[in-house]
Amino acid sequence: MIRTEMLERVRTREKFWDFIIIGGGASGVGCAVDAASRGFDVLLLEQKDFGKGTSGKSTKLVHGGVRYLAQGNLSLVREALKERGILLKNAPHLVKKMAFVVPCYSFWDKFFYGTGLKIYNLLSGKSNFGKSRILSKKETLEKLPNVKPENLRGGVVYFDGQFDDTRLLINLAQTAFLKGATLLNYARVSQITKDKNGKIDGVKFQDAGTGEIFQIKAKVVINATGAFCDAVRKLSVENSKNIIAPSQGIHLVFAGEFLPTENALMIPKTSDGRVLFAIPWHDKTLVGTTDTPIENLDLEPQAFEKEIEFILETAKNYLAKAPKREDVLSVFAGIRPLVKSENAKNTASLSRDHTIEIDEANLLTITGGKWTTYRAMAEDAVNRAINLANLPEKKCITENLKIYDVDAEEIQKLIEENPALAEKIHADLPYRKAEIVHAVRIEMAETVEDVLARRTRALFLNARAAIEIAPETARIMARESGRDEDWINEQIAEFNKTAEKYLIQI
Ligand SMILES: Cc1cc2nc3c(=O)[nH]c(=O)nc-3n(C[C@H](O)[C@H](O)[C@H](O)COP(=O)(O)OP(=O)(O)OC[C@H]3O[C@@H](n4cnc5c(N)ncnc54)[C@H](O)[C@@H]3O)c2cc1C
């Protein structure tokens, strides 16, 4: 994927696009893969970078959602478990089966969670990731060596999937591209255009690099802007009512020593009645999440002090050696695209099902749902869009579509051409210089933040280390893309501004 070539395609296009998709998160890129693989002409526009929104800030689980089981939403759990299996089949290089252990401090919990997780197993049918079972105290301590042993009665183990959200997103964008889609990051949609009947016929967007404004036409426009969808809905119908009840969730990242195992820890009921996970991720420990209703939507939401305290306190109740504030390597927050309900008491009880809305101007909005169900959501949205725009009926093929998987080979090739690129970028991070070059050459990484936050996960794994390597990253990127010293300095300053938000004050 080369950005200048994508832009050139837009510039030289004379015909209507079949689809314009607004938003480069899981929902938008999923729709691009679906529509392009059915043979439609697709243009996707993302205002910042792919995965800059919620899709880069998830808990990184491919799961049915044990919590939704507790809420009795069996159809959502069943669908998500089916999608979990499809994702493992189509992207085995990115999805990994993982054992989750629920430590139990009463015999009732052992029975209760043992039974619940058996149902979870049964619901997964053929796409079972492994059988759940009850564990003795000894087995629980073997599987979770740092869990608090006092009053431990045993545990329950069950299986789910884990992935790297932005790596999957980039591989999905590449899959869409290979199927003919055009995808642009740094392309913000600022206006929706209509025909003489008041129906949508295109959009205006601005290329952030040049400032150039493009007016483009399409047969159907999909609004896949997640938690940010109300602003785009208002571009279409000015007085439309908000449908999103935004709530944020945060994660803290610690060293791997706090969870010295390949298994995840699942706390099924925290003091506020939620689920909390501690998960091994790229040799670190990822702990989260929270659910805090918010007023303002921000692409870089910040953790509230009480959310940080809550996670530290909860971890202290379950871990023998508990992480402290000064052990936090990174903190990040994302906004759930929850769709409002008249009856819900709080955001934690709002539905995680997806919602499709078609407004009076024919803007199709797809929002809600989960990362795990992005493929089913895209299938649903594209089916509806085909009907809406009277496009030729073409069947969805994504259930059996392999997701782009040649990163490792391409990076190895770069290292063979230039062995200096094998050097690690930082002692505490698992990345090599070749990954920076690769991100610039074919993954449309435009800024230092794109490389350190989403092509690699440096910022999420260790914010301080990411700040330390920003200058070297900028220099490598500048060499690749012919940028000057001013660009380097600007990029370092910009990156530091964002990275500050991933550090916590001690
Ligand atoms: C804390 C947290 C943890 C989660 N954990 C999990 C998990 O473990 N597993 C799971 O399955 N799901 C999880 N989810 C849910 C999942 O992450 C989201 O449902 C999913 O990422 C939403 O994707 P999206 O594409 O709809 O939205 P987003 O990823 O937010 O994408 C929308 C995009 O639209 C762009 N945009 C907005 N306005 C414009 C415009 N005018 N022009 C162009 N572009 C625009 C934004 O920049 C953004 O990139 C989690 C969610 C949260 C908040």
The ligand as an SDF file (V2000), in Angstrom:
LIG
                    3D

 53 58  0  0  0  0  0  0  0  0999 V2000
  -11.5950   -0.4300   26.2020 C   0  0  0  0  0  0  0  0  0  0  0  0
  -12.1520   -1.2910   25.1170 C   0  0  0  0  0  0  0  0  0  0  0  0
  -11.7880   -2.6340   25.0390 C   0  0  0  0  0  0  0  0  0  0  0  0
  -12.3010   -3.4390   24.0350 C   0  0  0  0  0  0  0  0  0  0  0  0
  -11.8730   -4.7340   23.9410 N   0  0  0  0  0  0  0  0  0  0  0  0
  -12.3560   -5.5420   22.9910 C   0  0  0  0  0  0  0  0  0  0  0  0
  -11.8770   -6.8630   22.8690 C   0  0  0  0  0  0  0  0  0  0  0  0
  -10.9840   -7.2950   23.6060 O   0  0  0  0  0  0  0  0  0  0  0  0
  -12.4110   -7.6430   21.9030 N   0  0  0  0  0  0  0  0  0  0  0  0
  -13.3950   -7.2040   21.0740 C   0  0  0  0  0  0  0  0  0  0  0  0
  -13.8640   -7.9840   20.2570 O   0  0  0  0  0  0  0  0  0  0  0  0
  -13.8360   -5.9230   21.1210 N   0  0  0  0  0  0  0  0  0  0  0  0
  -13.3330   -5.0860   22.0530 C   0  0  0  0  0  0  0  0  0  0  0  0
  -13.7490   -3.7800   22.1240 N   0  0  0  0  0  0  0  0  0  0  0  0
  -14.6910   -3.2830   21.1180 C   0  0  0  0  0  0  0  0  0  0  0  0
  -13.9730   -2.9060   19.8100 C   0  0  0  0  0  0  0  0  0  0  0  0
  -12.6880   -2.3970   20.0580 O   0  0  0  0  0  0  0  0  0  0  0  0
  -14.7950   -1.8740   19.0540 C   0  0  0  0  0  0  0  0  0  0  0  0
  -16.1140   -2.3310   18.9310 O   0  0  0  0  0  0  0  0  0  0  0  0
  -14.2460   -1.6340   17.6380 C   0  0  0  0  0  0  0  0  0  0  0  0
  -12.8650   -1.3970   17.6650 O   0  0  0  0  0  0  0  0  0  0  0  0
  -14.9600   -0.4440   17.0020 C   0  0  0  0  0  0  0  0  0  0  0  0
  -14.4260   -0.2490   15.7300 O   0  0  0  0  0  0  0  0  0  0  0  0
  -14.9910    0.8690   14.7580 P   0  0  0  0  0  0  0  0  0  0  0  0
  -14.2940    0.6970   13.4590 O   0  0  0  0  0  0  0  0  0  0  0  0
  -16.4680    0.8230   14.7420 O   0  0  0  0  0  0  0  0  0  0  0  0
  -14.5740    2.2400   15.4540 O   0  0  0  0  0  0  0  0  0  0  0  0
  -13.1500    2.9720   15.5060 P   0  0  0  0  0  0  0  0  0  0  0  0
  -12.0410    2.0140   15.6540 O   0  0  0  0  0  0  0  0  0  0  0  0
  -13.2350    4.0590   16.5090 O   0  0  0  0  0  0  0  0  0  0  0  0
  -12.9870    3.5850   14.0600 O   0  0  0  0  0  0  0  0  0  0  0  0
  -13.6770    4.7320   13.6250 C   0  0  0  0  0  0  0  0  0  0  0  0
  -12.7190    5.5570   12.8030 C   0  0  0  0  0  0  0  0  0  0  0  0
  -13.4420    6.5870   12.1400 O   0  0  0  0  0  0  0  0  0  0  0  0
  -12.5650    7.6750   11.9650 C   0  0  0  0  0  0  0  0  0  0  0  0
  -13.3430    8.8860   11.6630 N   0  0  0  0  0  0  0  0  0  0  0  0
  -14.1720    9.5690   12.4830 C   0  0  0  0  0  0  0  0  0  0  0  0
  -14.6860   10.6390   11.8460 N   0  0  0  0  0  0  0  0  0  0  0  0
  -14.1940   10.6260   10.5790 C   0  0  0  0  0  0  0  0  0  0  0  0
  -14.3470   11.4790    9.4430 C   0  0  0  0  0  0  0  0  0  0  0  0
  -15.1350   12.5760    9.4840 N   0  0  0  0  0  0  0  0  0  0  0  0
  -13.6770   11.1740    8.3030 N   0  0  0  0  0  0  0  0  0  0  0  0
  -12.8790   10.0680    8.2370 C   0  0  0  0  0  0  0  0  0  0  0  0
  -12.6930    9.2450    9.3030 N   0  0  0  0  0  0  0  0  0  0  0  0
  -13.3430    9.5090   10.4520 C   0  0  0  0  0  0  0  0  0  0  0  0
  -11.8280    7.7360   13.3000 C   0  0  0  0  0  0  0  0  0  0  0  0
  -10.6100    8.4410   13.1920 O   0  0  0  0  0  0  0  0  0  0  0  0
  -11.6440    6.2600   13.6280 C   0  0  0  0  0  0  0  0  0  0  0  0
  -10.3710    5.7610   13.2680 O   0  0  0  0  0  0  0  0  0  0  0  0
  -13.2250   -2.9250   23.1030 C   0  0  0  0  0  0  0  0  0  0  0  0
  -13.5980   -1.5680   23.1850 C   0  0  0  0  0  0  0  0  0  0  0  0
  -13.0570   -0.7680   24.1650 C   0  0  0  0  0  0  0  0  0  0  0  0
  -13.4230    0.6660   24.2320 C   0  0  0  0  0  0  0  0  0  0  0  0
  1  2  1  0
  2  3  1  0
  2 52  2  0
  3  4  2  0
  4  5  1  0
  4 50  1  0
  5  6  2  0
  6  7  1  0
  6 13  1  0
  7  8  2  0
  7  9  1  0
  9 10  1  0
 10 11  2  0
 10 12  1  0
 12 13  2  0
 13 14  1  0
 14 15  1  0
 14 50  1  0
 15 16  1  0
 16 17  1  0
 16 18  1  0
 18 19  1  0
 18 20  1  0
 20 21  1  0
 20 22  1  0
 22 23  1  0
 23 24  1  0
 24 25  2  0
 24 26  1  0
 24 27  1  0
 27 28  1  0
 28 29  2  0
 28 30  1  0
 28 31  1  0
 31 32  1  0
 32 33  1  0
 33 34  1  0
 33 48  1  0
 34 35  1  0
 35 36  1  0
 35 46  1  0
 36 37  1  0
 36 45  1  0
 37 38  2  0
 38 39  1  0
 39 40  1  0
 39 45  2  0
 40 41  1  0
 40 42  2  0
 42 43  1  0
 43 44  2  0
 44 45  1  0
 46 47  1  0
 46 48  1  0
 48 49  1  0
 50 51  2  0
 51 52  1  0
 52 53  1  0
M  END
$$$$
